[in-house]
Amino acid sequence: MELNNKLERIRARRTLMYQANSHQCICETLRMVYDDVHDLKDKEKVERIRENLVDAVIMAKKMAERLDYYYKTYADKTGHGGKKLVGLQNTNQKLKIRRARRL
């Protein structure tokens, strides 16, 4: 179980660091927060914030999986199905900057 948890945290951190979405979903919003704290001087505080962001990404992914399950199992069509998400500009530029980072 410990290994699975560690791998899940590594994947979540890589999602924060290296990916980009063209719409402002929860994961992209968390990436934007990661971007904002990435170059702060207080490295101890930055690392605490990063770990909290990793926790949030893991929770967001689990919630998305649960909502997908409800949609498929019960034909639950509540909500807007992502149609009201705000489109973002400069996604390719963000992706390039993020992919240049190293763990």
N, CA, C and O of each residue as an XYZ file, in Angstrom:
412
protein
N       0.828     -1.205      0.000
C       0.000      0.000      0.000
C       0.866      1.261      0.000
O       0.546      2.243     -0.670
N       1.947      1.226      0.745
C       2.853      2.371      0.818
C       3.410      2.733     -0.555
O       3.480      3.910     -0.909
N       3.807      1.722     -1.329
C       4.350      1.961     -2.668
C       3.301      2.586     -3.578
O       3.605      3.511     -4.330
N       2.065      2.086     -3.515
C       0.987      2.654     -4.328
C       0.738      4.116     -3.985
O       0.525      4.939     -4.875
N       0.764      4.436     -2.701
C       0.561      5.819     -2.261
C       1.692      6.709     -2.783
O       1.448      7.822     -3.249
N       2.916      6.218     -2.703
C       4.056      6.996     -3.179
C       3.968      7.233     -4.687
O       4.224      8.340     -5.159
N       3.605      6.194     -5.440
C       3.457      6.332     -6.894
C       2.331      7.303     -7.243
O       2.459      8.100     -8.173
N       1.226      7.235     -6.494
C       0.104      8.145     -6.719
C       0.543      9.598     -6.498
O       0.152     10.483     -7.258
N       1.348      9.844     -5.469
C       1.828     11.197     -5.185
C       2.787     11.680     -6.270
O       2.754     12.852     -6.646
N       3.642     10.785     -6.776
C       4.561     11.156     -7.855
C       3.776     11.525     -9.103
O       4.074     12.530     -9.749
N       2.772     10.719     -9.451
C       1.941     11.022    -10.629
C       1.219     12.353    -10.465
O       1.159     13.149    -11.401
N       0.677     12.591     -9.287
C      -0.047     13.844     -9.036
C       0.891     15.041     -9.144
O       0.529     16.074     -9.708
N       2.083     14.898     -8.608
C       3.044     16.009     -8.687
C       3.449     16.281    -10.130
O       3.583     17.435    -10.537
N       3.642     15.221    -10.897
C       3.978     15.402    -12.318
C       2.834     16.056    -13.073
O       3.059     16.861    -13.976
N       1.608     15.711    -12.704
C       0.439     16.353    -13.314
C       0.483     17.855    -13.054
O       0.225     18.654    -13.954
N       0.808     18.232    -11.828
C       0.906     19.653    -11.478
C       2.014     20.345    -12.256
O       1.833     21.454    -12.758
N       3.153     19.687    -12.353
C       4.337     20.317    -12.912
C       4.362     20.367    -14.427
O       4.828     21.352    -15.000
N       3.878     19.339    -15.083
C       4.175     19.150    -16.503
C       2.986     19.225    -17.453
O       3.190     19.229    -18.667
N       1.769     19.282    -16.960
C       0.622     19.259    -17.859
C      -0.056     20.620    -17.938
O       0.217     21.515    -17.139
N      -0.939     20.758    -18.911
C      -1.729     21.988    -19.068
C      -3.063     21.619    -19.704
O      -3.153     20.674    -20.488
N      -4.079     22.366    -19.359
C      -5.407     22.140    -19.918
C      -5.875     23.433    -20.572
O      -5.538     24.527    -20.119
N      -6.648     23.299    -21.630
C      -7.116     24.488    -22.356
C      -8.335     25.140    -21.702
O      -8.789     26.194    -22.148
N      -8.870     24.512    -20.636
C     -10.000     25.070    -19.907
C      -9.676     25.112    -18.419
O      -8.874     24.315    -17.932
N     -10.294     26.032    -17.704
C      -9.998     26.194    -16.291
C     -10.809     25.219    -15.446
O     -11.796     25.585    -14.808
N     -10.360     23.966    -15.465
C     -10.944     22.929    -14.609
C     -10.216     22.963    -13.262
O      -9.307     23.771    -13.074
N     -10.604     22.105    -12.336
C      -9.995     22.117    -11.006
C      -8.495     21.829    -11.089
O      -7.709     22.483    -10.405
N      -8.091     20.876    -11.902
C      -6.662     20.534    -11.988
C      -5.847     21.680    -12.578
O      -4.736     21.948    -12.122
N      -6.383     22.350    -13.572
C      -5.651     23.484    -14.152
C      -5.568     24.634    -13.153
O      -4.554     25.329    -13.102
N      -6.597     24.843    -12.372
C      -6.561     25.876    -11.339
C      -5.488     25.555    -10.309
O      -4.769     26.449     -9.864
N      -5.374     24.289     -9.926
C      -4.320     23.882     -8.993
C      -2.943     24.064     -9.619
O      -1.997     24.442     -8.928
N      -2.817     23.801    -10.921
C      -1.542     24.040    -11.619
C      -1.174     25.518    -11.601
O      -0.002     25.865    -11.459
N      -2.165     26.385    -11.744
C      -1.903     27.823    -11.717
C      -1.377     28.246    -10.350
O      -0.482     29.086    -10.258
N      -1.927     27.668     -9.294
C      -1.411     27.959     -7.951
C       0.022     27.451     -7.845
O       0.887     28.135     -7.298
N       0.272     26.259     -8.364
C       1.635     25.713     -8.367
C       2.583     26.663     -9.103
O       3.684     26.940     -8.626
N       2.155     27.156    -10.255
C       2.967     28.119    -11.013
C       3.299     29.345    -10.164
O       4.433     29.823    -10.173
N       2.309     29.849     -9.433
C       2.491     31.058     -8.638
C       3.493     30.870     -7.503
O       4.212     31.808     -7.160
N       3.552     29.687     -6.921
C       4.454     29.479     -5.781
C       5.799     28.876     -6.188
O       6.716     28.800     -5.370
N       5.918     28.455     -7.425
C       7.109     27.724     -7.882
C       8.419     28.446     -7.585
O       9.383     27.810     -7.160
N       8.475     29.733     -7.794
C       9.728     30.475     -7.654
C       9.831     31.317     -6.382
O      10.698     32.185     -6.286
N       8.969     31.073     -5.422
C       9.074     31.813     -4.160
C      10.376     31.458     -3.449
O      10.920     30.369     -3.635
N      10.860     32.369     -2.651
C      12.165     32.206     -1.991
C      12.129     31.246     -0.793
O      13.095     30.521     -0.556
N      11.034     31.237     -0.047
C      10.940     30.393      1.153
C      10.674     28.948      0.732
O       9.524     28.529      0.606
N      11.747     28.199      0.518
C      11.645     26.845     -0.040
C      10.884     25.883      0.870
O      10.213     24.970      0.389
N      10.986     26.085      2.173
C      10.263     25.231      3.114
C       8.751     25.421      2.951
O       7.991     24.455      2.900
N       8.340     26.675      2.871
C       6.919     26.985      2.689
C       6.439     26.504      1.318
O       5.338     25.966      1.196
N       7.267     26.699      0.289
C       6.915     26.242     -1.065
C       6.671     24.739     -1.061
O       5.708     24.266     -1.664
N       7.528     23.991     -0.391
C       7.373     22.540     -0.362
C       6.085     22.126      0.372
O       5.415     21.182     -0.045
N       5.742     22.821      1.450
C       4.477     22.537      2.156
C       3.289     22.806      1.242
O       2.347     22.016      1.194
N       3.333     23.919      0.520
C       2.240     24.257     -0.408
C       2.162     23.205     -1.513
O       1.070     22.761     -1.867
N       3.299     22.807     -2.053
C       3.316     21.784     -3.100
C       2.688     20.483     -2.623
O       1.907     19.865     -3.348
N       3.024     20.066     -1.413
C       2.455     18.819     -0.884
C       0.938     18.943     -0.707
O       0.203     17.989     -0.958
N       0.476     20.112     -0.279
C      -0.974     20.331     -0.179
C      -1.625     20.302     -1.553
O      -2.731     19.782     -1.704
N      -0.951     20.855     -2.558
C      -1.476     20.820     -3.922
C      -1.530     19.387     -4.458
O      -2.475     19.016     -5.154
N      -0.525     18.597     -4.133
C      -0.533     17.182     -4.528
C      -1.738     16.491     -3.906
O      -2.439     15.743     -4.588
N      -1.989     16.731     -2.625
C      -3.166     16.154     -1.959
C      -4.445     16.571     -2.680
O      -5.333     15.750     -2.908
N      -4.532     17.856     -3.039
C      -5.726     18.367     -3.708
C      -5.922     17.727     -5.085
O      -7.051     17.418     -5.467
N      -4.828     17.527     -5.834
C      -4.936     16.884     -7.154
C      -5.420     15.445     -7.001
O      -6.270     14.992     -7.768
N      -4.890     14.734     -6.028
C      -5.322     13.351     -5.798
C      -6.810     13.325     -5.480
O      -7.540     12.489     -6.014
N      -7.274     14.231     -4.615
C      -8.699     14.298     -4.281
C      -9.541     14.650     -5.507
O     -10.603     14.065     -5.719
N      -9.072     15.596     -6.306
C      -9.815     16.009     -7.502
C      -9.950     14.845     -8.480
O     -11.015     14.645     -9.064
N      -8.883     14.083     -8.660
C      -8.927     12.935     -9.577
C      -9.918     11.892     -9.074
O     -10.670     11.319     -9.862
N      -9.923     11.646     -7.776
C     -10.863     10.670     -7.201
C     -12.307     11.146     -7.340
O     -13.203     10.349     -7.618
N     -12.531     12.446     -7.146
C     -13.886     12.981     -7.329
C     -14.325     12.858     -8.779
O     -15.476     12.518     -9.054
N     -13.420     13.130     -9.704
C     -13.747     13.013    -11.127
C     -14.090     11.566    -11.484
O     -15.026     11.317    -12.244
N     -13.337     10.622    -10.941
C     -13.633      9.205    -11.189
C     -15.003      8.824    -10.644
O     -15.750      8.088    -11.289
N     -15.334      9.330     -9.448
C     -16.633      9.032     -8.840
C     -17.764      9.638     -9.666
O     -18.779      8.978     -9.891
N     -17.612     10.870    -10.118
C     -18.643     11.499    -10.944
C     -18.810     10.759    -12.265
O     -19.929     10.594    -12.750
N     -17.709     10.317    -12.844
C     -17.775      9.528    -14.074
C     -18.517      8.216    -13.836
O     -19.308      7.781    -14.672
N     -18.258      7.593    -12.695
C     -18.965      6.352    -12.329
C     -20.472      6.610    -12.230
O     -21.267      5.837    -12.765
N     -20.866      7.681    -11.555
C     -22.285      8.019    -11.434
C     -22.906      8.260    -12.808
O     -24.019      7.813    -13.087
N     -22.186      8.960    -13.644
C     -22.689      9.256    -14.984
C     -22.928      7.966    -15.761
O     -23.979      7.790    -16.377
N     -21.943      7.062    -15.730
C     -22.047      5.813    -16.491
C     -23.031      4.820    -15.874
O     -23.764      4.143    -16.595
N     -23.048      4.730    -14.547
C     -23.869      3.734    -13.868
C     -25.331      4.153    -13.771
O     -26.228      3.330    -13.957
N     -25.570      5.411    -13.483
C     -26.925      5.876    -13.220
C     -27.437      6.869    -14.254
O     -28.525      7.424    -14.094
N     -26.675      7.096    -15.301
C     -27.029      8.088    -16.317
C     -27.307      9.443    -15.670
O     -28.213     10.170    -16.077
N     -26.515      9.763    -14.661
C     -26.655     11.012    -13.921
C     -26.163     12.167    -14.784
O     -24.975     12.268    -15.089
N     -27.074     13.020    -15.165
C     -26.734     14.139    -16.034
C     -26.856     15.484    -15.309
O     -27.039     16.524    -15.943
N     -26.754     15.454    -13.973
C     -26.784     16.709    -13.224
C     -25.483     17.466    -13.480
O     -24.482     16.873    -13.882
N     -25.504     18.743    -13.251
C     -24.319     19.556    -13.515
C     -24.300     20.003    -14.962
O     -25.266     19.795    -15.696
N     -23.210     20.612    -15.370
C     -23.133     21.142    -16.731
C     -22.229     20.323    -17.632
O     -22.054     20.668    -18.801
N     -21.643     19.237    -17.112
C     -20.812     18.360    -17.940
C     -19.597     19.047    -18.539
O     -19.114     18.640    -19.596
N     -19.104     20.073    -17.886
C     -17.911     20.760    -18.351
C     -18.164     21.802    -19.429
O     -17.219     22.428    -19.910
N     -19.401     21.998    -19.813
C     -19.714     22.942    -20.897
C     -19.518     24.404    -20.499
O     -19.372     25.270    -21.362
N     -19.515     24.677    -19.202
C     -19.387     26.068    -18.749
C     -17.972     26.412    -18.285
O     -17.754     27.480    -17.713
N     -17.018     25.528    -18.523
C     -15.638     25.819    -18.130
C     -15.077     26.942    -19.001
O     -15.322     27.002    -20.206
N     -14.328     27.814    -18.367
C     -13.734     28.965    -19.048
C     -12.548     28.499    -19.886
O     -11.683     27.771    -19.398
N     -12.511     28.919    -21.140
C     -11.375     28.613    -22.005
C     -10.181     29.476    -21.639
O     -10.334     30.638    -21.261
N      -8.996     28.902    -21.753
C      -7.771     29.615    -21.395
C      -6.914     29.875    -22.617
O      -6.925     29.108    -23.580
N      -6.175     30.967    -22.563
C      -5.253     31.337    -23.629
C      -3.848     30.849    -23.273
O      -3.573     30.526    -22.118
N      -2.975     30.798    -24.255
C      -1.556     30.489    -24.054
C      -1.295     29.123    -23.434
O      -0.320     28.958    -22.700
N      -2.137     28.151    -23.711
C      -1.959     26.812    -23.158
C      -0.627     26.204    -23.600
O       0.075     25.595    -22.794
N      -0.282     26.367    -24.866
C       0.980     25.800    -25.347
C       2.180     26.445    -24.677
O       3.165     25.766    -24.385
N       2.113     27.740    -24.430
C       3.196     28.450    -23.754
C       3.338     27.954    -22.312
O       4.452     27.727    -21.840
N       2.215     27.786    -21.616
C       2.244     27.263    -20.251
C       2.835     25.859    -20.231
O       3.643     25.523    -19.366
N       2.422     25.050    -21.190
C       2.907     23.679    -21.275
C       4.419     23.648    -21.458
O       5.113     22.848    -20.830
N       4.920     24.516    -22.313
C       6.358     24.593    -22.575
C       7.129     24.974    -21.310
O       8.153     24.366    -20.996
N       6.639     25.975    -20.590
C       7.278     26.424    -19.350
C       7.246     25.306    -18.308
O       8.249     25.033    -17.649
N       6.111     24.676    -18.166
C       5.974     23.613    -17.171
C       6.851     22.408    -17.494
O       7.447     21.816    -16.594
N       6.931     22.055    -18.728
C       7.735     20.881    -19.100
C       9.235     21.135    -18.982
O      10.022     20.189    -18.977
N       9.636     22.391    -18.887
C      11.047     22.718    -18.704
C      11.479     22.533    -17.241
O      12.676     22.524    -16.952
N      10.527     22.388    -16.329
C      10.843     22.198    -14.909
C      11.400     20.814    -14.658
O      11.191     19.888    -15.441
N      12.109     20.690    -13.555
C      12.627     19.398    -13.128
C      12.170     19.139    -11.689
O      12.016     20.063    -10.890
N      11.963     17.875    -11.389
C      11.550     17.497    -10.023
C      12.596     17.849     -9.006
O      12.408     17.600     -7.815
